[in-house]
Each structure stands twice: as C-alpha cells, then as structure tokens.
Amino acid sequence: MKLALAAALLLSLFFGAHAQSKDFILLKRGSNQKSQIRFYPGEEITYKSKKMGYFVTDQIVKLDDGFIYLTENILSPSDILEVDVRSKDPRNRTMRNLTALFLGAGGILLTVEAVNSLYQQSDLKIDGGVAVTSGILLGTGLALLPVRYKTFKNTTGYGIQIIQMRMD
C-alpha cells in the first residue's frame, strides 16, 4: 500500500513539473492581469509584421529565446506590429454576451407585447412605453456591436514577450 502511494506521489510530481514547463507568447497592454493574452505553441496567430503590410494567419510551432517559429515564417517579437485578438481576448466574450443580452431583451419585449395584445384584444397594438423601452434595448445592443477589441498593437512598453517556463 505504501509503495503504491509513494509511486503515485512521484508520478504526480513528475507530471506536475512537466505540465508547468510550457512556453507561451504573452501580449501585455498594461500591468493588469485581465489585459494579458497568451498564445501557446500549436495555436494559430494572426499578425501583421513590419515586412508585410497585411495580416497573416500562421501556426506557432515553437518558441526560442528571441524568436517565434511559425509554420511559414520565423519572427522576432519586435517585428510584429499588430496581432488580431478578436477570438482570443476574454473581454470580447463579455461584450458579445452583453450585446446578445440587450438585443434579446428588446426582441423578447416586443414579441411578448405583440402576443399579449393579440391574445387580449385580438389586434396587434404595441404600447408606446413598451416600444420606447424595447427601442432603447435594441439600440444599445446595436451600439455595442462594434465595441470590441480587434487588434493588439505592439506600441506599449510591455509589448510582446516570449515566456519560457522550462524545468532544465
């Protein structure tokens, strides 16, 4: 029993140390933890470099001290001008959910009022207050659609960093 417990403990320590040795690219907008975005080897990254004036999507193969090895290119973090973070930034999920909440609430309010008026009065009649409230909800949802983080610009002092966490 003790031998099995000791073996399980050693295996968990080995796998735990191996799991922590993960390299990643860190995009930092500031010192706040919420504004940090990580890209790991194997993930796709869409970037604009100094050499090319357009966005390129490529897969990260591995990371070295000063270079990012992609399937089609080798880059230095200082060569990257912008990184597309639409699908990666967790704050975009919050904005998407908030937008859906406002649009859904406005649509449901209009639908409920229309169904209620048809059921009670047998004709379609929407109250003015309900129309204004649902219009405000729909307008707020539509106004929130373009308010999302699209790109990370490598102009701040923190910028793009390669973090290597290896247990050598």
Phi and psi restraints in degrees (value plus and minus 20) as a CYANA .aco file:
   2 LYS   PHI     -86.7   -46.7
   2 LYS   PSI     -55.7   -15.7
   3 LEU   PHI     -86.5   -46.5
   3 LEU   PSI     -61.5   -21.5
   4 ALA   PHI     -86.1   -46.1
   4 ALA   PSI     -59.8   -19.8
   5 LEU   PHI     -85.9   -45.9
   5 LEU   PSI     -61.3   -21.3
   6 ALA   PHI     -85.6   -45.6
   6 ALA   PSI     -60.8   -20.8
   7 ALA   PHI     -85.1   -45.1
   7 ALA   PSI     -61.1   -21.1
   8 ALA   PHI     -84.6   -44.6
   8 ALA   PSI     -58.7   -18.7
   9 LEU   PHI     -85.3   -45.3
   9 LEU   PSI     -64.2   -24.2
  10 LEU   PHI     -85.1   -45.1
  10 LEU   PSI     -61.1   -21.1
  11 LEU   PHI     -84.6   -44.6
  11 LEU   PSI     -60.4   -20.4
  12 SER   PHI     -87.3   -47.3
  12 SER   PSI     -56.5   -16.5
  13 LEU   PHI     -86.5   -46.5
  13 LEU   PSI     -60.1   -20.1
  14 PHE   PHI     -83.9   -43.9
  14 PHE   PSI     -69.4   -29.4
  15 PHE   PHI     -88.6   -48.6
  15 PHE   PSI     -52.7   -12.7
  16 GLY   PHI     -86.8   -46.8
  16 GLY   PSI     -61.0   -21.0
  17 ALA   PHI     -89.4   -49.4
  17 ALA   PSI     -56.1   -16.1
  18 HIS   PHI     -89.3   -49.3
  18 HIS   PSI     -54.9   -14.9
  19 ALA   PHI     -90.5   -50.5
  19 ALA   PSI     -45.4    -5.4
  20 GLN   PHI    -103.1   -63.1
  20 GLN   PSI     -33.4     6.6
  21 SER   PHI    -108.6   -68.6
  21 SER   PSI      48.9    88.9
  22 LYS   PHI    -139.5   -99.5
  22 LYS   PSI     105.4   145.4
  23 ASP   PHI    -106.8   -66.8
  23 ASP   PSI     131.5   171.5
  24 PHE   PHI    -178.1  -138.1
  24 PHE   PSI     142.5   182.5
  25 ILE   PHI    -118.9   -78.9
  25 ILE   PSI     111.1   151.1
  26 LEU   PHI    -132.8   -92.8
  26 LEU   PSI     102.3   142.3
  27 LEU   PHI    -121.8   -81.8
  27 LEU   PSI     101.5   141.5
  28 LYS   PHI    -141.2  -101.2
  28 LYS   PSI     106.3   146.3
  29 ARG   PHI    -111.1   -71.1
  29 ARG   PSI     -44.7    -4.7
  30 GLY   PHI    -189.5  -149.5
  30 GLY   PSI    -185.9  -145.9
  31 SER   PHI    -102.2   -62.2
  31 SER   PSI     -26.5    13.5
  32 ASN   PHI     -92.6   -52.6
  32 ASN   PSI     114.7   154.7
  33 GLN   PHI     -84.0   -44.0
  33 GLN   PSI     -52.1   -12.1
  34 LYS   PHI     -91.5   -51.5
  34 LYS   PSI     -40.5    -0.5
  35 SER   PHI    -115.9   -75.9
  35 SER   PSI      -4.9    35.1
  36 GLN   PHI    -120.8   -80.8
  36 GLN   PSI     116.9   156.9
  37 ILE   PHI    -145.1  -105.1
  37 ILE   PSI     116.7   156.7
  38 ARG   PHI    -136.9   -96.9
  38 ARG   PSI     119.2   159.2
  39 PHE   PHI    -141.1  -101.1
  39 PHE   PSI     106.5   146.5
  40 TYR   PHI    -124.0   -84.0
  40 TYR   PSI     136.8   176.8
  41 PRO   PHI     -77.8   -37.8
  41 PRO   PSI     117.4   157.4
  42 GLY   PHI      81.7   121.7
  42 GLY   PSI     -38.9     1.1
  43 GLU   PHI    -108.0   -68.0
  43 GLU   PSI     136.9   176.9
  44 GLU   PHI    -107.9   -67.9
  44 GLU   PSI     123.7   163.7
  45 ILE   PHI    -151.6  -111.6
  45 ILE   PSI     116.2   156.2
  46 THR   PHI    -129.7   -89.7
  46 THR   PSI     100.1   140.1
  47 TYR   PHI    -158.9  -118.9
  47 TYR   PSI     142.8   182.8
  48 LYS   PHI    -143.2  -103.2
  48 LYS   PSI     103.2   143.2
  49 SER   PHI    -122.3   -82.3
  49 SER   PSI     152.5   192.5
  50 LYS   PHI     -88.3   -48.3
  50 LYS   PSI     -49.7    -9.7
  51 LYS   PHI     -97.1   -57.1
  51 LYS   PSI     -52.3   -12.3
  52 MET   PHI    -137.4   -97.4
  52 MET   PSI     115.5   155.5
  53 GLY   PHI    -112.0   -72.0
  53 GLY   PSI      -1.3    38.7
  54 TYR   PHI    -156.9  -116.9
  54 TYR   PSI     145.9   185.9
  55 PHE   PHI    -100.7   -60.7
  55 PHE   PSI     120.0   160.0
  56 VAL   PHI    -147.5  -107.5
  56 VAL   PSI     115.8   155.8
  57 THR   PHI    -123.7   -83.7
  57 THR   PSI     108.7   148.7
  58 ASP   PHI    -167.0  -127.0
  58 ASP   PSI     142.8   182.8
  59 GLN   PHI    -122.7   -82.7
  59 GLN   PSI     117.0   157.0
  60 ILE   PHI     -97.9   -57.9
  60 ILE   PSI     104.1   144.1
  61 VAL   PHI    -112.9   -72.9
  61 VAL   PSI     -74.1   -34.1
  62 LYS   PHI    -177.4  -137.4
  62 LYS   PSI     146.9   186.9
  63 LEU   PHI    -142.5  -102.5
  63 LEU   PSI     120.0   160.0
  64 ASP   PHI    -141.4  -101.4
  64 ASP   PSI    -193.4  -153.4
  65 ASP   PHI     -76.0   -36.0
  65 ASP   PSI     -66.8   -26.8
  66 GLY   PHI    -148.2  -108.2
  66 GLY   PSI     -10.2    29.8
  67 PHE   PHI    -156.2  -116.2
  67 PHE   PSI     130.8   170.8
  68 ILE   PHI    -130.2   -90.2
  68 ILE   PSI      98.7   138.7
  69 TYR   PHI    -114.7   -74.7
  69 TYR   PSI      97.3   137.3
  70 LEU   PHI    -129.0   -89.0
  70 LEU   PSI     151.4   191.4
  71 THR   PHI     -86.2   -46.2
  71 THR   PSI     -50.1   -10.1
  72 GLU   PHI    -135.8   -95.8
  72 GLU   PSI     -23.9    16.1
  73 ASN   PHI    -176.2  -136.2
  73 ASN   PSI     142.2   182.2
  74 ILE   PHI    -146.1  -106.1
  74 ILE   PSI     104.2   144.2
  75 LEU   PHI    -146.1  -106.1
  75 LEU   PSI     131.1   171.1
  76 SER   PHI    -116.1   -76.1
  76 SER   PSI     126.0   166.0
  77 PRO   PHI     -78.4   -38.4
  77 PRO   PSI     -48.1    -8.1
  78 SER   PHI     -94.9   -54.9
  78 SER   PSI     -37.3     2.7
  79 ASP   PHI     -98.7   -58.7
  79 ASP   PSI     -35.8     4.2
  80 ILE   PHI    -105.5   -65.5
  80 ILE   PSI     104.1   144.1
  81 LEU   PHI    -107.0   -67.0
  81 LEU   PSI     -67.9   -27.9
  82 GLU   PHI    -161.5  -121.5
  82 GLU   PSI     131.7   171.7
  83 VAL   PHI    -148.1  -108.1
  83 VAL   PSI     111.6   151.6
  84 ASP   PHI     -97.7   -57.7
  84 ASP   PSI     100.6   140.6
  85 VAL   PHI    -139.8   -99.8
  85 VAL   PSI       2.5    42.5
  86 ARG   PHI     -79.6   -39.6
  86 ARG   PSI     -63.1   -23.1
  87 SER   PHI    -112.0   -72.0
  87 SER   PSI     -30.0    10.0
  88 LYS   PHI    -121.0   -81.0
  88 LYS   PSI     -49.7    -9.7
  89 ASP   PHI     -95.0   -55.0
  89 ASP   PSI     102.3   142.3
  90 PRO   PHI     -86.7   -46.7
  90 PRO   PSI     -41.4    -1.4
  91 ARG   PHI     -90.1   -50.1
  91 ARG   PSI     -44.3    -4.3
  92 ASN   PHI     -89.0   -49.0
  92 ASN   PSI     -52.7   -12.7
  93 ARG   PHI     -84.3   -44.3
  93 ARG   PSI     -59.5   -19.5
  94 THR   PHI     -84.1   -44.1
  94 THR   PSI     -63.9   -23.9
  95 MET   PHI     -85.6   -45.6
  95 MET   PSI     -58.6   -18.6
  96 ARG   PHI     -84.7   -44.7
  96 ARG   PSI     -62.7   -22.7
  97 ASN   PHI     -86.6   -46.6
  97 ASN   PSI     -59.6   -19.6
  98 LEU   PHI     -86.0   -46.0
  98 LEU   PSI     -60.0   -20.0
  99 THR   PHI     -82.6   -42.6
  99 THR   PSI     -65.4   -25.4
 100 ALA   PHI     -84.2   -44.2
 100 ALA   PSI     -54.7   -14.7
 101 LEU   PHI     -84.1   -44.1
 101 LEU   PSI     -67.9   -27.9
 102 PHE   PHI     -86.4   -46.4
 102 PHE   PSI     -64.8   -24.8
 103 LEU   PHI     -85.2   -45.2
 103 LEU   PSI     -61.9   -21.9
 104 GLY   PHI     -85.5   -45.5
 104 GLY   PSI     -61.8   -21.8
 105 ALA   PHI     -84.5   -44.5
 105 ALA   PSI     -61.2   -21.2
 106 GLY   PHI     -85.5   -45.5
 106 GLY   PSI     -62.6   -22.6
 107 GLY   PHI     -87.2   -47.2
 107 GLY   PSI     -61.9   -21.9
 108 ILE   PHI     -85.8   -45.8
 108 ILE   PSI     -60.5   -20.5
 109 LEU   PHI     -81.9   -41.9
 109 LEU   PSI     -63.9   -23.9
 110 LEU   PHI     -83.9   -43.9
 110 LEU   PSI     -62.3   -22.3
 111 THR   PHI     -85.7   -45.7
 111 THR   PSI     -63.8   -23.8
 112 VAL   PHI     -84.3   -44.3
 112 VAL   PSI     -61.7   -21.7
 113 GLU   PHI     -85.3   -45.3
 113 GLU   PSI     -59.1   -19.1
 114 ALA   PHI     -87.2   -47.2
 114 ALA   PSI     -64.6   -24.6
 115 VAL   PHI     -85.2   -45.2
 115 VAL   PSI     -61.7   -21.7
 116 ASN   PHI     -83.1   -43.1
 116 ASN   PSI     -62.3   -22.3
 117 SER   PHI     -89.3   -49.3
 117 SER   PSI     -56.1   -16.1
 118 LEU   PHI     -86.8   -46.8
 118 LEU   PSI     -57.4   -17.4
 119 TYR   PHI     -91.8   -51.8
 119 TYR   PSI     -62.4   -22.4
 120 GLN   PHI    -105.3   -65.3
 120 GLN   PSI     -58.4   -18.4
 121 GLN   PHI    -134.0   -94.0
 121 GLN   PSI     -23.0    17.0
 122 SER   PHI      41.3    81.3
 122 SER   PSI      -1.6    38.4
 123 ASP   PHI    -166.8  -126.8
 123 ASP   PSI     135.1   175.1
 124 LEU   PHI    -101.4   -61.4
 124 LEU   PSI      92.7   132.7
 125 LYS   PHI    -164.8  -124.8
 125 LYS   PSI     101.7   141.7
 126 ILE   PHI    -127.3   -87.3
 126 ILE   PSI     111.5   151.5
 127 ASP   PHI     -86.8   -46.8
 127 ASP   PSI     128.3   168.3
 128 GLY   PHI     -84.0   -44.0
 128 GLY   PSI     -61.2   -21.2
 129 GLY   PHI     -85.0   -45.0
 129 GLY   PSI     -59.5   -19.5
 130 VAL   PHI     -87.8   -47.8
 130 VAL   PSI     -59.4   -19.4
 131 ALA   PHI     -83.7   -43.7
 131 ALA   PSI     -61.8   -21.8
 132 VAL   PHI     -86.1   -46.1
 132 VAL   PSI     -65.2   -25.2
 133 THR   PHI     -83.4   -43.4
 133 THR   PSI     -65.6   -25.6
 134 SER   PHI     -88.4   -48.4
 134 SER   PSI     -53.0   -13.0
 135 GLY   PHI     -84.2   -44.2
 135 GLY   PSI     -60.2   -20.2
 136 ILE   PHI     -84.9   -44.9
 136 ILE   PSI     -63.0   -23.0
 137 LEU   PHI     -83.5   -43.5
 137 LEU   PSI     -66.1   -26.1
 138 LEU   PHI     -85.3   -45.3
 138 LEU   PSI     -60.5   -20.5
 139 GLY   PHI     -84.0   -44.0
 139 GLY   PSI     -60.1   -20.1
 140 THR   PHI     -85.4   -45.4
 140 THR   PSI     -61.6   -21.6
 141 GLY   PHI     -82.9   -42.9
 141 GLY   PSI     -61.8   -21.8
 142 LEU   PHI     -88.6   -48.6
 142 LEU   PSI     -54.2   -14.2
 143 ALA   PHI     -89.7   -49.7
 143 ALA   PSI     -48.5    -8.5
 144 LEU   PHI    -101.0   -61.0
 144 LEU   PSI     -32.7     7.3
 145 LEU   PHI     -77.0   -37.0
 145 LEU   PSI     -68.7   -28.7
 146 PRO   PHI    -101.8   -61.8
 146 PRO   PSI     -25.6    14.4
 147 VAL   PHI    -107.9   -67.9
 147 VAL   PSI      63.8   103.8
 148 ARG   PHI    -165.0  -125.0
 148 ARG   PSI     137.8   177.8
 149 TYR   PHI    -100.5   -60.5
 149 TYR   PSI      97.9   137.9
 150 LYS   PHI    -119.5   -79.5
 150 LYS   PSI     -69.5   -29.5
 151 THR   PHI    -152.3  -112.3
 151 THR   PSI     134.2   174.2
 152 PHE   PHI    -124.7   -84.7
 152 PHE   PSI      99.5   139.5
 153 LYS   PHI    -115.1   -75.1
 153 LYS   PSI     113.0   153.0
 154 ASN   PHI    -106.1   -66.1
 154 ASN   PSI      41.3    81.3
 155 THR   PHI    -138.2   -98.2
 155 THR   PSI     -32.2     7.8
 156 THR   PHI     -99.0   -59.0
 156 THR   PSI     149.9   189.9
 157 GLY   PHI     -90.2   -50.2
 157 GLY   PSI     -45.8    -5.8
 158 TYR   PHI     -99.9   -59.9
 158 TYR   PSI     -70.4   -30.4
 159 GLY   PHI      42.4    82.4
 159 GLY   PSI    -166.2  -126.2
 160 ILE   PHI    -124.4   -84.4
 160 ILE   PSI     105.6   145.6
 161 GLN   PHI    -144.7  -104.7
 161 GLN   PSI     126.7   166.7
 162 ILE   PHI    -120.7   -80.7
 162 ILE   PSI     100.5   140.5
 163 ILE   PHI    -126.9   -86.9
 163 ILE   PSI     102.6   142.6
 164 GLN   PHI    -132.3   -92.3
 164 GLN   PSI      98.6   138.6
 165 MET   PHI    -134.8   -94.8
 165 MET   PSI      66.7   106.7
 166 ARG   PHI    -137.5   -97.5
 166 ARG   PSI     124.0   164.0
 167 MET   PHI    -124.8   -84.8
 167 MET   PSI      61.1   101.1
